[in-house]
Every structure is written in structure tokens, then in C-alpha cells.
Amino acid sequence: MGFSTKAIHAAIEPDPVTGSIMTPIHLTSTYVQEELGKHKGYEYARVSNPTRTVLERQIAALEGGKEGLAFASGMAAISTIFSLLKSGDHVIASHDVYGGTYRLGKLILGNFQLEFDFVDTSDIDNLRNAIKPSTKMVFIETPTNPTMTITDLTAVGKICKSKKLISIVDNTFATPYLQTPLDYGIDIVVHSATKYLNGHSDMLGGLIVLNDPALIEQLRFLQKSIGGIMSPFEAWMCLRGMKTLAIRMDRHNANAMKVAHFLHNHRRVKKVNFPGLMSHPEHRLARKQMRGYGGMISFDLGSFDKAKELLKRVRLCALAESLGGVETLISHPVTMTHASVPPDQRKKIGVTDGLVRISVGIEDVEDIILDLNQALKGV
Ligand SMILES: *Cc1c(COP(=O)(O)O)cnc(C)c1O
């Protein structure tokens, strides 16, 4: 089965009771049991819900994994993964992970004697050198947010296998349409389904996919114990959105490529970060491990004032956090998504005051470029 067919059919079957072609939204907290110890596989809705089950099987099919787990948000999924750790454990993460992941690791889990190191994993030697006896987990984003660096998934998979570390890839930016980390021996894939998977900026969700039976059992236990689960309505929304993932991503890819070239050739733009450009330092690696470059671009205008001016002048591009929806969103990482990352750390990872991030939508690309062009004139 091809990707688009899977996205529509993999786990979705007509409702056996009514024939309803769409998965019903099961709004129930509990399930009636026939007799003691005899039930239909569902006992209490925090543990499992039939609508959520379908979504969990769908995302597992798309990522090529055995099991999927759905959470209330990307951060709820990531917190649950970190709950696999014990005090004293050490985690290595990409140095420009999502701001919320940085905040969770550094400002919250530090209080529980979990140690986080953030290193530039686009140079795989940095990962090797950061491993110590207490290291238990490696958490990678590729492409990263917002500087779009790429990390070698084959190398991460190999290193983590040989050192017995749990490897995790946050696949939010690429989606399984463009990249399937489990194919590279990565243990766990995590998503903010809020972004491309749902794709319509109208829900929040987190998804995990994995293969290892022992880890599946542990994460299921943590999911029901911590309780940060996805609601049946959100699961239904996400199922609906995921059916069009392939055609949306094709359009995001094509539009972003054109916008990236436009920005690259514009004299007021100092630097463009987009893995599809030949000028991107890991362009060849991106071409090898991705089936397209996605819809995310960041670019540097040189100063905070210039970024502010551009963001004031855009009309079609909406000034907002988040990404991955059908509409083009534009944002300023330093004051928005990465505000909780300290200035010296921001400098180290290339999140400069003049950096602007754009989530290229699926509008007519001419309109996006016209809007950016008129806004850049005033910068
Ligand atoms: C948004 C995002 C998250 C967090 O997801 P939420 O659904 O907002 O909790 C994690 N990782 C990446 C890469 C994201 O873009």
C-alpha cells in the first residue's frame, strides 16, 4: 500500500454497528462489562478509547511502527517519554530542540535530578563525545527548529544501539511522509500532531510510535498512569486531517522551495536556512534521508528592528506561533517560541535577533511571495 492509501485506509474501517464510513467519536468515560473479567477490550477511557485506538493504529502504520500512543499535546507525549528515566540519568538532546522541550528538560526535570546536555548533533562527533556512563537517552530533532540543521539518522541509530541508549526523534517538522526514523533503528518517534499531522491549526495533540515490546509496555503504563491522553474529539480531528497529509506535504514542499529561492535571492535577506537549498550545510544528508524538504524556513534580516518591521508589514502571512497548518504563519523565535532559551544559548545555536521563521502554507505561492516582497520593501 502506498502512503496516501495508508493515510486513508490503514486502520480505518466502517463502523460494524451502523456502517458509518467515518470513525465514530466515542464520548464515554467507561464501558459496560458483561461479567467480572469479561469485556470488549475497553474498561476506562483514560486507558483506552476506540476513537483514539484508530488514530494510534493509523500513525503506527504511517511511521512503519508496531504501536502508536496518543496524548493531549506534543509536550504531554514528550513528558511521558522522559518519565521512562530515573533520577541521576543523563539525556543528550539536539542543541536547538523545540523551546518547550528545552524548558521541560532544563527548568523542570533538572529539579528531579535528571541531567540534560544540549549539543549540536549535526556534527555526530558531538553526540559521541557527550555520552557518559549515566547517559540513558538521546533526543534528536531533524530538521531542527528554527535553524533547520540536519542530523544523520543512520549514525544516531547505530551509536545508540551500540551504547544501549534509547533514541528518540521528534519528527514533527518532517512528518512520516518525508522521513521515517524507525527505518534507521531509532527507538521512538514523537510528534506534535498539532502541526502537520492534523494540519489545520484547530487542535492540540501528541503522538508516539515505536516497535520495542518492552518499551511499548512501559509507555502504555506511563500513559495510563500519568493520564495526559488525547480526547476522543481531538483524535477524530487528527484522523480527519491525516488523510490529506500527502497532498498537503507535496504542496508545502513545493511552495517552500520557491519561497526559499525568493528569499535567498533577495538583497535584504542575510541568510536563509532551508535544507532544500544547495547552500545548506547538510543539504546532501537531507536529500539522502528525507523525501522532500518540508515547509519550514528561517531567514536572518540582520537586526531585531528589521525583523519587527517585516512582521508589522506582512498582510497574508499571519504573525503567530505554531506551524504546519494550511495557512502561512510567520514568527520571531527570539521573542516568541524561543523566549525561554537564555540569550547566550540562543547565540550559540544561531537564533539571532533578526531571525524570522516562516511556516509556508498551501496558498498560491505567488501570493505568499508577493506579500513577503512588499513587506521586505519597507525593511
Ligand atoms: C510544537 C512542537 C512541540 C510541542 O507540541 P505541542 O503540541 O505544542 O505540545 C514539540 N516539538 C516540536 C518540534 C514542535 O514544533
The ligand as a MOL file (V3000), in Angstrom:
LIG
                    3D

  0  0  0     0  0            999 V3000
M  V30 BEGIN CTAB
M  V30 COUNTS 15 15 0 0 0
M  V30 BEGIN ATOM
M  V30 1 C 5.0540 22.3280 18.7620 0
M  V30 2 C 6.1550 21.3920 18.9390 0
M  V30 3 C 6.2480 20.5980 20.0880 0
M  V30 4 C 5.2510 20.6950 21.2170 0
M  V30 5 O 3.9850 20.2690 20.8210 0
M  V30 6 P 2.6060 20.8090 21.4550 0
M  V30 7 O 1.5720 20.0790 20.6940 0
M  V30 8 O 2.5700 22.2990 21.2560 0
M  V30 9 O 2.6390 20.4700 22.9130 0
M  V30 10 C 7.3010 19.7010 20.1690 0
M  V30 11 N 8.2340 19.6080 19.1970 0
M  V30 12 C 8.1790 20.3730 18.0910 0
M  V30 13 C 9.2300 20.2170 17.0530 0
M  V30 14 C 7.1410 21.2880 17.9230 0
M  V30 15 O 7.1160 22.0490 16.8300 0
M  V30 END ATOM
M  V30 BEGIN BOND
M  V30 1 1 1 2
M  V30 2 1 2 3
M  V30 3 2 2 14
M  V30 4 1 3 4
M  V30 5 2 3 10
M  V30 6 1 4 5
M  V30 7 1 5 6
M  V30 8 2 6 7
M  V30 9 1 6 8
M  V30 10 1 6 9
M  V30 11 1 10 11
M  V30 12 2 11 12
M  V30 13 1 12 13
M  V30 14 1 12 14
M  V30 15 1 14 15
M  V30 END BOND
M  V30 END CTAB
M  END
